Amino acid sequence: MRVSKSHRSNRPKSYKINCAGCGKEVVVQVQPPQDKKLLCMDCFKK
Ligand SMILES: [Zn+2]
């Protein structure tokens, strides 16, 4: 099965969330659960 990189009609959906730690906007490729607090990579590492 061959996949063409120039074909962009099937790009993944992205969701913008705000980090619960610093408030920074984070873009994720999966739909985040609404009742769960999410952290950006910087806050997650702490
Ligand atoms: Zn953060």
mmCIF file of the protein (N, C-alpha, C, O) and its ligand, coordinates in Angstrom:
data_MODEL
# 
_entry.id   MODEL 
# 
loop_
_entity.id 
_entity.type 
_entity.pdbx_number_of_molecules 
1 polymer     1 
2 non-polymer 1 
# 
_entity_poly.entity_id                      1 
_entity_poly.type                           'polypeptide(L)' 
_entity_poly.nstd_linkage                   no 
_entity_poly.nstd_monomer                   no 
_entity_poly.pdbx_seq_one_letter_code       MRVSKSHRSNRPKSYKINCAGCGKEVVVQVQPPQDKKLLCMDCFKK 
_entity_poly.pdbx_seq_one_letter_code_can   MRVSKSHRSNRPKSYKINCAGCGKEVVVQVQPPQDKKLLCMDCFKK 
_entity_poly.pdbx_strand_id                 A 
# 
loop_
_entity_poly_seq.entity_id 
_entity_poly_seq.num 
_entity_poly_seq.mon_id 
_entity_poly_seq.hetero 
1 1  MET n 
1 2  ARG n 
1 3  VAL n 
1 4  SER n 
1 5  LYS n 
1 6  SER n 
1 7  HIS n 
1 8  ARG n 
1 9  SER n 
1 10 ASN n 
1 11 ARG n 
1 12 PRO n 
1 13 LYS n 
1 14 SER n 
1 15 TYR n 
1 16 LYS n 
1 17 ILE n 
1 18 ASN n 
1 19 CYS n 
1 20 ALA n 
1 21 GLY n 
1 22 CYS n 
1 23 GLY n 
1 24 LYS n 
1 25 GLU n 
1 26 VAL n 
1 27 VAL n 
1 28 VAL n 
1 29 GLN n 
1 30 VAL n 
1 31 GLN n 
1 32 PRO n 
1 33 PRO n 
1 34 GLN n 
1 35 ASP n 
1 36 LYS n 
1 37 LYS n 
1 38 LEU n 
1 39 LEU n 
1 40 CYS n 
1 41 MET n 
1 42 ASP n 
1 43 CYS n 
1 44 PHE n 
1 45 LYS n 
1 46 LYS n 
# 
loop_
_struct_asym.id 
_struct_asym.entity_id 
A 1 
B 2 
# 
loop_
_chem_comp.id 
_chem_comp.type 
_chem_comp.mon_nstd_flag 
ALA 'L-peptide linking' y 
ARG 'L-peptide linking' y 
ASN 'L-peptide linking' y 
ASP 'L-peptide linking' y 
CYS 'L-peptide linking' y 
GLN 'L-peptide linking' y 
GLU 'L-peptide linking' y 
GLY 'peptide linking'   y 
HIS 'L-peptide linking' y 
ILE 'L-peptide linking' y 
LEU 'L-peptide linking' y 
LYS 'L-peptide linking' y 
MET 'L-peptide linking' y 
PHE 'L-peptide linking' y 
PRO 'L-peptide linking' y 
SER 'L-peptide linking' y 
TYR 'L-peptide linking' y 
VAL 'L-peptide linking' y 
ZN  non-polymer         . 
# 
_pdbx_entity_nonpoly.entity_id   2 
_pdbx_entity_nonpoly.name        ? 
_pdbx_entity_nonpoly.comp_id     ZN 
# 
_pdbx_nonpoly_scheme.asym_id         B 
_pdbx_nonpoly_scheme.entity_id       2 
_pdbx_nonpoly_scheme.mon_id          ZN 
_pdbx_nonpoly_scheme.ndb_seq_num     1 
_pdbx_nonpoly_scheme.pdb_seq_num     101 
_pdbx_nonpoly_scheme.auth_seq_num    101 
_pdbx_nonpoly_scheme.pdb_mon_id      ZN 
_pdbx_nonpoly_scheme.auth_mon_id     ZN 
_pdbx_nonpoly_scheme.pdb_strand_id   A 
_pdbx_nonpoly_scheme.pdb_ins_code    . 
# 
loop_
_atom_site.group_PDB 
_atom_site.id 
_atom_site.type_symbol 
_atom_site.label_atom_id 
_atom_site.label_alt_id 
_atom_site.label_comp_id 
_atom_site.label_asym_id 
_atom_site.label_entity_id 
_atom_site.label_seq_id 
_atom_site.pdbx_PDB_ins_code 
_atom_site.Cartn_x 
_atom_site.Cartn_y 
_atom_site.Cartn_z 
_atom_site.occupancy 
_atom_site.B_iso_or_equiv 
_atom_site.pdbx_formal_charge 
_atom_site.auth_seq_id 
_atom_site.auth_comp_id 
_atom_site.auth_asym_id 
_atom_site.auth_atom_id 
_atom_site.pdbx_PDB_model_num 
ATOM   1   N  N  . MET A 1 1  ? 0.846   -1.205 0.000  1.00 0.00 ? 1   MET A N  1 
ATOM   2   C  CA . MET A 1 1  ? 0.000   0.000  0.000  1.00 0.00 ? 1   MET A CA 1 
ATOM   3   C  C  . MET A 1 1  ? 0.878   1.251  0.000  1.00 0.00 ? 1   MET A C  1 
ATOM   4   O  O  . MET A 1 1  ? 1.749   1.415  0.854  1.00 0.00 ? 1   MET A O  1 
ATOM   5   N  N  . ARG A 1 2  ? 0.638   2.111  -0.954 1.00 0.00 ? 2   ARG A N  1 
ATOM   6   C  CA . ARG A 1 2  ? 1.446   3.331  -1.059 1.00 0.00 ? 2   ARG A CA 1 
ATOM   7   C  C  . ARG A 1 2  ? 0.657   4.539  -0.569 1.00 0.00 ? 2   ARG A C  1 
ATOM   8   O  O  . ARG A 1 2  ? -0.540  4.679  -0.820 1.00 0.00 ? 2   ARG A O  1 
ATOM   9   N  N  . VAL A 1 3  ? 1.367   5.396  0.131  1.00 0.00 ? 3   VAL A N  1 
ATOM   10  C  CA . VAL A 1 3  ? 0.733   6.611  0.638  1.00 0.00 ? 3   VAL A CA 1 
ATOM   11  C  C  . VAL A 1 3  ? 1.439   7.832  0.066  1.00 0.00 ? 3   VAL A C  1 
ATOM   12  O  O  . VAL A 1 3  ? 2.646   7.996  0.238  1.00 0.00 ? 3   VAL A O  1 
ATOM   13  N  N  . SER A 1 4  ? 0.705   8.660  -0.593 1.00 0.00 ? 4   SER A N  1 
ATOM   14  C  CA . SER A 1 4  ? 1.285   9.862  -1.179 1.00 0.00 ? 4   SER A CA 1 
ATOM   15  C  C  . SER A 1 4  ? 1.324   11.003 -0.164 1.00 0.00 ? 4   SER A C  1 
ATOM   16  O  O  . SER A 1 4  ? 0.308   11.342 0.443  1.00 0.00 ? 4   SER A O  1 
ATOM   17  N  N  . LYS A 1 5  ? 2.496   11.585 0.011  1.00 0.00 ? 5   LYS A N  1 
ATOM   18  C  CA . LYS A 1 5  ? 2.621   12.679 0.969  1.00 0.00 ? 5   LYS A CA 1 
ATOM   19  C  C  . LYS A 1 5  ? 2.036   13.986 0.444  1.00 0.00 ? 5   LYS A C  1 
ATOM   20  O  O  . LYS A 1 5  ? 1.745   14.896 1.220  1.00 0.00 ? 5   LYS A O  1 
ATOM   21  N  N  . SER A 1 6  ? 1.865   14.077 -0.859 1.00 0.00 ? 6   SER A N  1 
ATOM   22  C  CA . SER A 1 6  ? 1.353   15.317 -1.428 1.00 0.00 ? 6   SER A CA 1 
ATOM   23  C  C  . SER A 1 6  ? -0.168  15.409 -1.333 1.00 0.00 ? 6   SER A C  1 
ATOM   24  O  O  . SER A 1 6  ? -0.756  16.462 -1.579 1.00 0.00 ? 6   SER A O  1 
ATOM   25  N  N  . HIS A 1 7  ? -0.796  14.279 -0.971 1.00 0.00 ? 7   HIS A N  1 
ATOM   26  C  CA . HIS A 1 7  ? -2.248  14.278 -0.867 1.00 0.00 ? 7   HIS A CA 1 
ATOM   27  C  C  . HIS A 1 7  ? -2.662  14.667 0.548  1.00 0.00 ? 7   HIS A C  1 
ATOM   28  O  O  . HIS A 1 7  ? -2.491  13.890 1.487  1.00 0.00 ? 7   HIS A O  1 
ATOM   29  N  N  . ARG A 1 8  ? -3.211  15.880 0.696  1.00 0.00 ? 8   ARG A N  1 
ATOM   30  C  CA . ARG A 1 8  ? -3.467  16.400 2.037  1.00 0.00 ? 8   ARG A CA 1 
ATOM   31  C  C  . ARG A 1 8  ? -4.947  16.444 2.403  1.00 0.00 ? 8   ARG A C  1 
ATOM   32  O  O  . ARG A 1 8  ? -5.314  17.109 3.372  1.00 0.00 ? 8   ARG A O  1 
ATOM   33  N  N  . SER A 1 9  ? -5.782  15.771 1.674  1.00 0.00 ? 9   SER A N  1 
ATOM   34  C  CA . SER A 1 9  ? -7.215  15.873 1.954  1.00 0.00 ? 9   SER A CA 1 
ATOM   35  C  C  . SER A 1 9  ? -7.631  15.078 3.193  1.00 0.00 ? 9   SER A C  1 
ATOM   36  O  O  . SER A 1 9  ? -8.738  15.240 3.706  1.00 0.00 ? 9   SER A O  1 
ATOM   37  N  N  . ASN A 1 10 ? -6.736  14.226 3.658  1.00 0.00 ? 10  ASN A N  1 
ATOM   38  C  CA . ASN A 1 10 ? -7.092  13.358 4.772  1.00 0.00 ? 10  ASN A CA 1 
ATOM   39  C  C  . ASN A 1 10 ? -6.248  13.654 6.008  1.00 0.00 ? 10  ASN A C  1 
ATOM   40  O  O  . ASN A 1 10 ? -5.829  12.742 6.722  1.00 0.00 ? 10  ASN A O  1 
ATOM   41  N  N  . ARG A 1 11 ? -6.006  14.930 6.247  1.00 0.00 ? 11  ARG A N  1 
ATOM   42  C  CA . ARG A 1 11 ? -5.169  15.282 7.392  1.00 0.00 ? 11  ARG A CA 1 
ATOM   43  C  C  . ARG A 1 11 ? -5.927  15.111 8.710  1.00 0.00 ? 11  ARG A C  1 
ATOM   44  O  O  . ARG A 1 11 ? -7.148  15.267 8.748  1.00 0.00 ? 11  ARG A O  1 
ATOM   45  N  N  . PRO A 1 12 ? -5.210  14.793 9.783  1.00 0.00 ? 12  PRO A N  1 
ATOM   46  C  CA . PRO A 1 12 ? -5.857  14.559 11.075 1.00 0.00 ? 12  PRO A CA 1 
ATOM   47  C  C  . PRO A 1 12 ? -6.431  15.841 11.678 1.00 0.00 ? 12  PRO A C  1 
ATOM   48  O  O  . PRO A 1 12 ? -5.892  16.929 11.479 1.00 0.00 ? 12  PRO A O  1 
ATOM   49  N  N  . LYS A 1 13 ? -7.504  15.697 12.398 1.00 0.00 ? 13  LYS A N  1 
ATOM   50  C  CA . LYS A 1 13 ? -8.130  16.826 13.062 1.00 0.00 ? 13  LYS A CA 1 
ATOM   51  C  C  . LYS A 1 13 ? -7.327  17.169 14.315 1.00 0.00 ? 13  LYS A C  1 
ATOM   52  O  O  . LYS A 1 13 ? -6.800  16.286 14.991 1.00 0.00 ? 13  LYS A O  1 
ATOM   53  N  N  . SER A 1 14 ? -7.243  18.456 14.609 1.00 0.00 ? 14  SER A N  1 
ATOM   54  C  CA . SER A 1 14 ? -6.513  18.846 15.820 1.00 0.00 ? 14  SER A CA 1 
ATOM   55  C  C  . SER A 1 14 ? -7.421  19.661 16.734 1.00 0.00 ? 14  SER A C  1 
ATOM   56  O  O  . SER A 1 14 ? -8.327  20.362 16.283 1.00 0.00 ? 14  SER A O  1 
ATOM   57  N  N  . TYR A 1 15 ? -7.152  19.548 18.023 1.00 0.00 ? 15  TYR A N  1 
ATOM   58  C  CA . TYR A 1 15 ? -7.966  20.243 19.022 1.00 0.00 ? 15  TYR A CA 1 
ATOM   59  C  C  . TYR A 1 15 ? -7.073  21.161 19.844 1.00 0.00 ? 15  TYR A C  1 
ATOM   60  O  O  . TYR A 1 15 ? -5.957  20.797 20.217 1.00 0.00 ? 15  TYR A O  1 
ATOM   61  N  N  . LYS A 1 16 ? -7.579  22.351 20.118 1.00 0.00 ? 16  LYS A N  1 
ATOM   62  C  CA . LYS A 1 16 ? -6.811  23.283 20.950 1.00 0.00 ? 16  LYS A CA 1 
ATOM   63  C  C  . LYS A 1 16 ? -7.324  23.229 22.380 1.00 0.00 ? 16  LYS A C  1 
ATOM   64  O  O  . LYS A 1 16 ? -8.519  23.374 22.637 1.00 0.00 ? 16  LYS A O  1 
ATOM   65  N  N  . ILE A 1 17 ? -6.397  23.020 23.300 1.00 0.00 ? 17  ILE A N  1 
ATOM   66  C  CA . ILE A 1 17 ? -6.755  23.011 24.718 1.00 0.00 ? 17  ILE A CA 1 
ATOM   67  C  C  . ILE A 1 17 ? -5.826  23.965 25.450 1.00 0.00 ? 17  ILE A C  1 
ATOM   68  O  O  . ILE A 1 17 ? -4.807  24.396 24.910 1.00 0.00 ? 17  ILE A O  1 
ATOM   69  N  N  . ASN A 1 18 ? -6.185  24.289 26.679 1.00 0.00 ? 18  ASN A N  1 
ATOM   70  C  CA . ASN A 1 18 ? -5.308  25.111 27.496 1.00 0.00 ? 18  ASN A CA 1 
ATOM   71  C  C  . ASN A 1 18 ? -4.744  24.285 28.640 1.00 0.00 ? 18  ASN A C  1 
ATOM   72  O  O  . ASN A 1 18 ? -5.471  23.555 29.315 1.00 0.00 ? 18  ASN A O  1 
ATOM   73  N  N  . CYS A 1 19 ? -3.452  24.408 28.846 1.00 0.00 ? 19  CYS A N  1 
ATOM   74  C  CA . CYS A 1 19 ? -2.776  23.667 29.904 1.00 0.00 ? 19  CYS A CA 1 
ATOM   75  C  C  . CYS A 1 19 ? -3.338  24.059 31.268 1.00 0.00 ? 19  CYS A C  1 
ATOM   76  O  O  . CYS A 1 19 ? -3.544  25.239 31.553 1.00 0.00 ? 19  CYS A O  1 
ATOM   77  N  N  . ALA A 1 20 ? -3.583  23.042 32.113 1.00 0.00 ? 20  ALA A N  1 
ATOM   78  C  CA . ALA A 1 20 ? -4.126  23.306 33.444 1.00 0.00 ? 20  ALA A CA 1 
ATOM   79  C  C  . ALA A 1 20 ? -3.071  23.871 34.378 1.00 0.00 ? 20  ALA A C  1 
ATOM   80  O  O  . ALA A 1 20 ? -3.401  24.412 35.434 1.00 0.00 ? 20  ALA A O  1 
ATOM   81  N  N  . GLY A 1 21 ? -1.809  23.750 34.002 1.00 0.00 ? 21  GLY A N  1 
ATOM   82  C  CA . GLY A 1 21 ? -0.723  24.228 34.853 1.00 0.00 ? 21  GLY A CA 1 
ATOM   83  C  C  . GLY A 1 21 ? -0.329  25.660 34.564 1.00 0.00 ? 21  GLY A C  1 
ATOM   84  O  O  . GLY A 1 21 ? -0.262  26.479 35.481 1.00 0.00 ? 21  GLY A O  1 
ATOM   85  N  N  . CYS A 1 22 ? -0.064  25.981 33.295 1.00 0.00 ? 22  CYS A N  1 
ATOM   86  C  CA . CYS A 1 22 ? 0.442   27.312 32.951 1.00 0.00 ? 22  CYS A CA 1 
ATOM   87  C  C  . CYS A 1 22 ? -0.519  28.095 32.060 1.00 0.00 ? 22  CYS A C  1 
ATOM   88  O  O  . CYS A 1 22 ? -0.321  29.291 31.843 1.00 0.00 ? 22  CYS A O  1 
ATOM   89  N  N  . GLY A 1 23 ? -1.549  27.442 31.544 1.00 0.00 ? 23  GLY A N  1 
ATOM   90  C  CA . GLY A 1 23 ? -2.519  28.133 30.708 1.00 0.00 ? 23  GLY A CA 1 
ATOM   91  C  C  . GLY A 1 23 ? -2.109  28.257 29.254 1.00 0.00 ? 23  GLY A C  1 
ATOM   92  O  O  . GLY A 1 23 ? -2.810  28.879 28.456 1.00 0.00 ? 23  GLY A O  1 
ATOM   93  N  N  . LYS A 1 24 ? -0.979  27.669 28.910 1.00 0.00 ? 24  LYS A N  1 
ATOM   94  C  CA . LYS A 1 24 ? -0.503  27.740 27.540 1.00 0.00 ? 24  LYS A CA 1 
ATOM   95  C  C  . LYS A 1 24 ? -1.394  26.925 26.608 1.00 0.00 ? 24  LYS A C  1 
ATOM   96  O  O  . LYS A 1 24 ? -1.900  25.866 26.979 1.00 0.00 ? 24  LYS A O  1 
ATOM   97  N  N  . GLU A 1 25 ? -1.575  27.436 25.395 1.00 0.00 ? 25  GLU A N  1 
ATOM   98  C  CA . GLU A 1 25 ? -2.389  26.728 24.420 1.00 0.00 ? 25  GLU A CA 1 
ATOM   99  C  C  . GLU A 1 25 ? -1.625  25.537 23.837 1.00 0.00 ? 25  GLU A C  1 
ATOM   100 O  O  . GLU A 1 25 ? -0.484  25.662 23.392 1.00 0.00 ? 25  GLU A O  1 
ATOM   101 N  N  . VAL A 1 26 ? -2.274  24.411 23.853 1.00 0.00 ? 26  VAL A N  1 
ATOM   102 C  CA . VAL A 1 26 ? -1.645  23.189 23.356 1.00 0.00 ? 26  VAL A CA 1 
ATOM   103 C  C  . VAL A 1 26 ? -2.539  22.582 22.284 1.00 0.00 ? 26  VAL A C  1 
ATOM   104 O  O  . VAL A 1 26 ? -3.757  22.515 22.450 1.00 0.00 ? 26  VAL A O  1 
ATOM   105 N  N  . VAL A 1 27 ? -1.937  22.143 21.189 1.00 0.00 ? 27  VAL A N  1 
ATOM   106 C  CA . VAL A 1 27 ? -2.684  21.494 20.121 1.00 0.00 ? 27  VAL A CA 1 
ATOM   107 C  C  . VAL A 1 27 ? -2.463  19.991 20.190 1.00 0.00 ? 27  VAL A C  1 
ATOM   108 O  O  . VAL A 1 27 ? -1.328  19.514 20.174 1.00 0.00 ? 27  VAL A O  1 
ATOM   109 N  N  . VAL A 1 28 ? -3.561  19.257 20.267 1.00 0.00 ? 28  VAL A N  1 
ATOM   110 C  CA . VAL A 1 28 ? -3.470  17.801 20.341 1.00 0.00 ? 28  VAL A CA 1 
ATOM   111 C  C  . VAL A 1 28 ? -4.206  17.173 19.163 1.00 0.00 ? 28  VAL A C  1 
ATOM   112 O  O  . VAL A 1 28 ? -5.101  17.786 18.580 1.00 0.00 ? 28  VAL A O  1 
ATOM   113 N  N  . GLN A 1 29 ? -3.823  15.946 18.817 1.00 0.00 ? 29  GLN A N  1 
ATOM   114 C  CA . GLN A 1 29 ? -4.428  15.275 17.674 1.00 0.00 ? 29  GLN A CA 1 
ATOM   115 C  C  . GLN A 1 29 ? -5.626  14.407 18.069 1.00 0.00 ? 29  GLN A C  1 
ATOM   116 O  O  . GLN A 1 29 ? -6.375  13.938 17.211 1.00 0.00 ? 29  GLN A O  1 
ATOM   117 N  N  . VAL A 1 30 ? -5.793  14.204 19.358 1.00 0.00 ? 30  VAL A N  1 
ATOM   118 C  CA . VAL A 1 30 ? -6.927  13.406 19.823 1.00 0.00 ? 30  VAL A CA 1 
ATOM   119 C  C  . VAL A 1 30 ? -7.861  14.281 20.641 1.00 0.00 ? 30  VAL A C  1 
ATOM   120 O  O  . VAL A 1 30 ? -7.419  15.229 21.290 1.00 0.00 ? 30  VAL A O  1 
ATOM   121 N  N  . GLN A 1 31 ? -9.129  13.974 20.614 1.00 0.00 ? 31  GLN A N  1 
ATOM   122 C  CA . GLN A 1 31 ? -10.093 14.780 21.342 1.00 0.00 ? 31  GLN A CA 1 
ATOM   123 C  C  . GLN A 1 31 ? -9.919  14.587 22.849 1.00 0.00 ? 31  GLN A C  1 
ATOM   124 O  O  . GLN A 1 31 ? -10.063 13.472 23.351 1.00 0.00 ? 31  GLN A O  1 
ATOM   125 N  N  . PRO A 1 32 ? -9.613  15.663 23.568 1.00 0.00 ? 32  PRO A N  1 
ATOM   126 C  CA . PRO A 1 32 ? -9.384  15.544 25.007 1.00 0.00 ? 32  PRO A CA 1 
ATOM   127 C  C  . PRO A 1 32 ? -10.689 15.377 25.771 1.00 0.00 ? 32  PRO A C  1 
ATOM   128 O  O  . PRO A 1 32 ? -11.699 15.984 25.413 1.00 0.00 ? 32  PRO A O  1 
ATOM   129 N  N  . PRO A 1 33 ? -10.678 14.561 26.817 1.00 0.00 ? 33  PRO A N  1 
ATOM   130 C  CA . PRO A 1 33 ? -11.862 14.411 27.661 1.00 0.00 ? 33  PRO A CA 1 
ATOM   131 C  C  . PRO A 1 33 ? -12.165 15.716 28.386 1.00 0.00 ? 33  PRO A C  1 
ATOM   132 O  O  . PRO A 1 33 ? -11.264 16.356 28.928 1.00 0.00 ? 33  PRO A O  1 
ATOM   133 N  N  . GLN A 1 34 ? -13.427 16.103 28.393 1.00 0.00 ? 34  GLN A N  1 
ATOM   134 C  CA . GLN A 1 34 ? -13.780 17.428 28.906 1.00 0.00 ? 34  GLN A CA 1 
ATOM   135 C  C  . GLN A 1 34 ? -13.667 17.535 30.422 1.00 0.00 ? 34  GLN A C  1 
ATOM   136 O  O  . GLN A 1 34 ? -13.502 18.635 30.950 1.00 0.00 ? 34  GLN A O  1 
ATOM   137 N  N  . ASP A 1 35 ? -13.752 16.404 31.135 1.00 0.00 ? 35  ASP A N  1 
ATOM   138 C  CA . ASP A 1 35 ? -13.720 16.464 32.595 1.00 0.00 ? 35  ASP A CA 1 
ATOM   139 C  C  . ASP A 1 35 ? -12.326 16.191 33.151 1.00 0.00 ? 35  ASP A C  1 
ATOM   140 O  O  . ASP A 1 35 ? -12.154 15.955 34.347 1.00 0.00 ? 35  ASP A O  1 
ATOM   141 N  N  . LYS A 1 36 ? -11.334 16.227 32.259 1.00 0.00 ? 36  LYS A N  1 
ATOM   142 C  CA . LYS A 1 36 ? -9.979  15.918 32.694 1.00 0.00 ? 36  LYS A CA 1 
ATOM   143 C  C  . LYS A 1 36 ? -9.067  17.101 32.452 1.00 0.00 ? 36  LYS A C  1 
ATOM   144 O  O  . LYS A 1 36 ? -9.124  17.732 31.396 1.00 0.00 ? 36  LYS A O  1 
ATOM   145 N  N  . LYS A 1 37 ? -8.220  17.406 33.433 1.00 0.00 ? 37  LYS A N  1 
ATOM   146 C  CA . LYS A 1 37 ? -7.260  18.496 33.256 1.00 0.00 ? 37  LYS A CA 1 
ATOM   147 C  C  . LYS A 1 37 ? -6.060  18.007 32.479 1.00 0.00 ? 37  LYS A C  1 
ATOM   148 O  O  . LYS A 1 37 ? -5.522  16.933 32.747 1.00 0.00 ? 37  LYS A O  1 
ATOM   149 N  N  . LEU A 1 38 ? -5.648  18.806 31.515 1.00 0.00 ? 38  LEU A N  1 
ATOM   150 C  CA . LEU A 1 38 ? -4.527  18.413 30.668 1.00 0.00 ? 38  LEU A CA 1 
ATOM   151 C  C  . LEU A 1 38 ? -3.348  19.358 30.862 1.00 0.00 ? 38  LEU A C  1 
ATOM   152 O  O  . LEU A 1 38 ? -3.513  20.555 31.101 1.00 0.00 ? 38  LEU A O  1 
ATOM   153 N  N  . LEU A 1 39 ? -2.154  18.782 30.751 1.00 0.00 ? 39  LEU A N  1 
ATOM   154 C  CA . LEU A 1 39 ? -0.950  19.575 30.930 1.00 0.00 ? 39  LEU A CA 1 
ATOM   155 C  C  . LEU A 1 39 ? -0.126  19.598 29.653 1.00 0.00 ? 39  LEU A C  1 
ATOM   156 O  O  . LEU A 1 39 ? -0.112  18.631 28.892 1.00 0.00 ? 39  LEU A O  1 
ATOM   157 N  N  . CYS A 1 40 ? 0.558   20.707 29.428 1.00 0.00 ? 40  CYS A N  1 
ATOM   158 C  CA . CYS A 1 40 ? 1.473   20.763 28.300 1.00 0.00 ? 40  CYS A CA 1 
ATOM   159 C  C  . CYS A 1 40 ? 2.733   19.954 28.631 1.00 0.00 ? 40  CYS A C  1 
ATOM   160 O  O  . CYS A 1 40 ? 2.898   19.506 29.765 1.00 0.00 ? 40  CYS A O  1 
ATOM   161 N  N  . MET A 1 41 ? 3.592   19.772 27.677 1.00 0.00 ? 41  MET A N  1 
ATOM   162 C  CA . MET A 1 41 ? 4.775   18.937 27.893 1.00 0.00 ? 41  MET A CA 1 
ATOM   163 C  C  . MET A 1 41 ? 5.679   19.499 28.985 1.00 0.00 ? 41  MET A C  1 
ATOM   164 O  O  . MET A 1 41 ? 6.273   18.741 29.751 1.00 0.00 ? 41  MET A O  1 
ATOM   165 N  N  . ASP A 1 42 ? 5.783   20.807 29.060 1.00 0.00 ? 42  ASP A N  1 
ATOM   166 C  CA . ASP A 1 42 ? 6.645   21.419 30.074 1.00 0.00 ? 42  ASP A CA 1 
ATOM   167 C  C  . ASP A 1 42 ? 6.142   21.151 31.483 1.00 0.00 ? 42  ASP A C  1 
ATOM   168 O  O  . ASP A 1 42 ? 6.926   20.811 32.368 1.00 0.00 ? 42  ASP A O  1 
ATOM   169 N  N  . CYS A 1 43 ? 4.840   21.302 31.697 1.00 0.00 ? 43  CYS A N  1 
ATOM   170 C  CA . CYS A 1 43 ? 4.272   21.066 33.016 1.00 0.00 ? 43  CYS A CA 1 
ATOM   171 C  C  . CYS A 1 43 ? 4.247   19.574 33.336 1.00 0.00 ? 43  CYS A C  1 
ATOM   172 O  O  . CYS A 1 43 ? 4.393   19.183 34.495 1.00 0.00 ? 43  CYS A O  1 
ATOM   173 N  N  . PHE A 1 44 ? 4.064   18.751 32.325 1.00 0.00 ? 44  PHE A N  1 
ATOM   174 C  CA . PHE A 1 44 ? 3.991   17.308 32.517 1.00 0.00 ? 44  PHE A CA 1 
ATOM   175 C  C  . PHE A 1 44 ? 5.310   16.748 33.009 1.00 0.00 ? 44  PHE A C  1 
ATOM   176 O  O  . PHE A 1 44 ? 5.339   15.765 33.749 1.00 0.00 ? 44  PHE A O  1 
ATOM   177 N  N  . LYS A 1 45 ? 6.387   17.365 32.602 1.00 0.00 ? 45  LYS A N  1 
ATOM   178 C  CA . LYS A 1 45 ? 7.719   16.872 32.979 1.00 0.00 ? 45  LYS A CA 1 
ATOM   179 C  C  . LYS A 1 45 ? 8.086   17.217 34.412 1.00 0.00 ? 45  LYS A C  1 
ATOM   180 O  O  . LYS A 1 45 ? 8.969   16.586 34.993 1.00 0.00 ? 45  LYS A O  1 
ATOM   181 N  N  . LYS A 1 46 ? 7.420   18.211 34.989 1.00 0.00 ? 46  LYS A N  1 
ATOM   182 C  CA . LYS A 1 46 ? 7.771   18.637 36.344 1.00 0.00 ? 46  LYS A CA 1 
ATOM   183 C  C  . LYS A 1 46 ? 7.319   17.631 37.406 1.00 0.00 ? 46  LYS A C  1 
ATOM   184 O  O  . LYS A 1 46 ? 7.542   17.848 38.597 1.00 0.00 ? 46  LYS A O  1 
HETATM 185 ZN ZN . ZN  B 2 .  ? 1.765   24.030 31.032 1.00 0.00 2 101 ZN  A ZN 1 
# 
